[in-house]
Structure formats: C-alpha cells, structure tokens
Amino acid sequence: MQRSSALFLLFVAIVALVAWLWWSSEGSLPPLEPGAPSAPGTSTQHPANVPPPTPDRPQDPMPEPPATGLRVRVEVAMLERFAPPPPVRVLARTKVEGAPLPAQVLAGAGAGFDDAASAGMAGNALVAIDAAGGRLVRLVALSAAEPLVYEVAGALAVRGTVRGADGLPLRDARVWCGEFTADGQRREATTDASGEFELAVTVGPGVPCVVQAAGHALWTRTLDVAAPPPVLDVQLAPGCTIDVQVAGFARAMTTARAFVVPRGAVATELAMWPFWLQAVDGGVALDAAGRATIAGLPRAGEVAVLVRHPEAPLAAAVPVVLKGERARASVPLSFAAKTVSGRVVDGERRPLVGALLWSIAGKGALAGGNSQRLLPPHLEQRGASAFTGNDGAFLLGLPGDVATVQVLVRCPGHAGRDVAAATLSEGAELVLPRWIGGEPQFTLTPPAPGVAWTAECDLSGGVRERLAADQSFRLSLPHAGRYAFVLSTLDGPDVVAVRTVADVDVTGPIELAPPKRP
C-alpha cells in the first residue's frame, strides 16, 4: 500500500508539471476581466515597455493643434506701463433728459491720482460737475459700493439777510453757492443796504453756501436746494488775516501758492471754516516779493500755513495762532538745484491744462484724499509739484540726485506716466494718451478672407489657436501701457510678410491687422 501510494503521488506531480508547462507556452489561461482579482499562480504584468497606469502618474500633455492655413505670429514687447486714472465715483446727469454730465472728485474720498489710491474709498467728497453754462461744486457722501448718481435740475431763488458781528445788517457782503460761469467766474450775490440778497441756485442736495465780508470770518453751510427754497439769516463773526512771507528766493514767486491746513485739535470756530474751498481756488497766490494775504479766518484756534512752489520740495508747514485781527507766518523754502521744463500734451499733441506733475526722489506712491477736511489731495505729496498752464507748459524742480528722481504726470481722463527725470531734456514733451477704459487687449484680424487660419503669440508662455474663416483672435495684455508689436505672416515654414508696429498706446482694446502676402 505504501509503495502504490508513492507511485500514485509521483504520477499526479508529473501530470501537474506537464499541464503547467503547456499552459505557460500556449497561453491557454482565460483572460481576466478588468478589475477581477488574479487567479492563483497568474500575473498582472503588462507587456514589456508599457508601464501600468497609476493614479499618481501625470497624463502626457496634449499636443498643440497643428497650424491650419496661413499662420500669423505676434511678438509683443512692453515699453512702458501706464497708471490708470481713478475710477468713476460720481455719475452726474440732467434730471429731465437724463443727459450725462462730466464730473470730477476734487477732494476727499475718491480724490486720489491713481486707481489704487481712490478705489473703494467711502466718505465725504468735493465734486465738480460741468453743467450747461458753467460748473457746479457740490459736497456729497460717497459709498464704497457704487458710484453716486447726482441729478442736476433747474434753479430756485435763495434769499436771506447777512448781519455783521454787531448784529446790524451788513452791506456789500458776498454770497456764493458753489457755481461758476462759463469763463470761470463765481456766480455771486451782494447784499444791499438792508443786508439782504437773492441768488439763483441750481436745485439739488449738497450745495455749499459761503458768505464773506471784509474784516469778518467766512461763514459756510451746506444746503439742500428744493421747493420751497431756503431763506438764510447769517451773522458773521470777527475775522483774522494771516500775512504770509516766504523766506527764500526763486525766479518766479508768483507761481507759489499758500494754503491753510489744520493743526492738532480743531477749535469750534475752525470746525466750520471751509478748508475745502482751497481745493476749488487752488490756494492763495503769492506776489513777486513772496507775500500773500489769507483773510476770513476766525479769531480762535491754531492752524498751519503751507507754501507749495513748483521749484521747491515739500517743506514743513509753519504753525500760526489765530488771535486778534492779524497774524504772521514766515515760511522758509529750500529750492531744488536743478529744474526741468516742458509741455504736457494729449495723443494729438494738444496741450493739457491743469495736469499735475511731481518730482520724487526714489520710488513714491500717490496717496488718496482726506475726507475729513477736504484738503487739496496734492498738498502733502512729497517732492516738488507743479500744474500746467493754458499752453500745457510746466517748470518743475528736481530734488536730490537727478539719477534717482521720477517725474509723475497725471491728468483726469488720461493715462498716468512715471518718467525717469534723467531722460527728460529741456522743453521735453510729455504725452498722456486719452484713457479709453475696458480690458487692455488686442484683436488680430484674419490674414485672408474666407479661409481658416492660425494665430500665435509669445505672451503667457506661448499661445496658439486655430481659427475658423473670418474669425478674429483676441488676447489680453498684462496691463495698460506702451507696446511694440512685430507681426509675421507665414505659409508653412516660410515667412511671407512682416510688419512692425513700433509704438502703440494701449489704454483699452485695440485692433491689429496682420501683414498681407505680397
């Protein structure tokens, strides 16, 4: 029995070995279904040189689409970056027709010179609106969410009486309610012998009313002019006048302006004083001897006098105590050793009036406005600053080492530029392109009608797109600025036409046409 069992087991082993050898050579094992477990003694190895797919192995990149028809290649070079103007914070329009009116924030919230300085700022603001026959100035409150809509309607007569510090009717006092004529003159009323006045005022909220008379402090209130129109009873307080003298010398002192700024805690009398009026008038002009007179201040409190001259960097303000009829301020100025002159023009080489320039040593940012006292937003910017005249001309001091000075140029409705002072020659012409708005991008038109084509660009690491017949190609640019483009039209590997657009101002969408086959 034992011998028979051993022979039987040997026979079974030989049969199993033969069967295994036959299965390995002939591949007669049934294939496993996807996802089924392996049978005992089988292998899940893939054919040679083909690795099994694994969850952590990235997929091979998709091949770029092959070029179709003609191919247009666009090479982009950035020459200069533009500063966007502040966003639109006030939408003014006529109440009846709904016609839009140009509006500008002069001071306060939203009065920065760059997009980042004024975007999203909420608070009080001083706004100028260009209406039929002149300009309106209004005091409004801006929200951070949406632009303010201000409607301009007809006019109503505002009446009232002005009395002096003694309580008696005051003759020849001047009343102004925030309106200018087309030639820039104030629309004012003058009180008669009984101290009474009448003035036609455009209907609307936020109307600033200012009353002034010799020897008295300015009186101001903000009115809502609606039916029935307001009737005012004004009593003026005794006033203080500041005599300003500049301790320095420059070629043209008449280009300097003096400003009054708050100092420390503001007294009750000063809290009502119209600091914002300086953003409308541009400060008080100095005479050729460097003297100025600032009237209409109250006789209590402390302020500071700041003088800005286009050839002098920002200097510290001089404190002044308001007491009695007159006070004095001697303001020292240190003038820049070097200056630069020139003109600011638009893209059609027309002069830009009222453009503002700064010269700042090193890198500098332009801050936003102060919504508490509504001071002119350029007052506390470091460096020297200058406004352009009627012919767009300017003269600007360059503080410190000229090699490190940047000249910043801003004008409402136009692109802002930052230019190295070392690149400017005397009589330089600084061009500020009109701001179009929208996303800075270019549209490339097809190279030939009725056929499919391919567009390529070296931006974003390289872009290629196959396009249908008569379909244009669009691509966003990194930012607004000055660019150069090289456009090449190819047929297969051969370049058949090349065109260079050397200097393009991009402040919104532009269109480029590819060079045509000769």
QUISULKA-V119722 format. One record per helix or strand of 2 or more residues. SS is the DSSP state (h for helix, s for strand). FROM is the first residue (numbers start at 0). LEN is the number of residues. Records with the same first field share a line. If there is no record, write none. Layout:
SS=FROM-LEN  FROM-LEN
This chain:
h=1-25  114-4  252-3  267-4  276-5  401-3  420-3  458-3
s=69-12  89-5  99-2  102-6  122-9  133-9  147-5  154-9  173-8  185-5  195-7  203-9  218-7  230-5  237-10  256-6  283-2  290-8  301-7  317-4  325-7  337-8  355-6  383-4  392-6  404-6  415-5  427-4  436-9  452-5  462-5  472-4  480-11  493-13  507-6
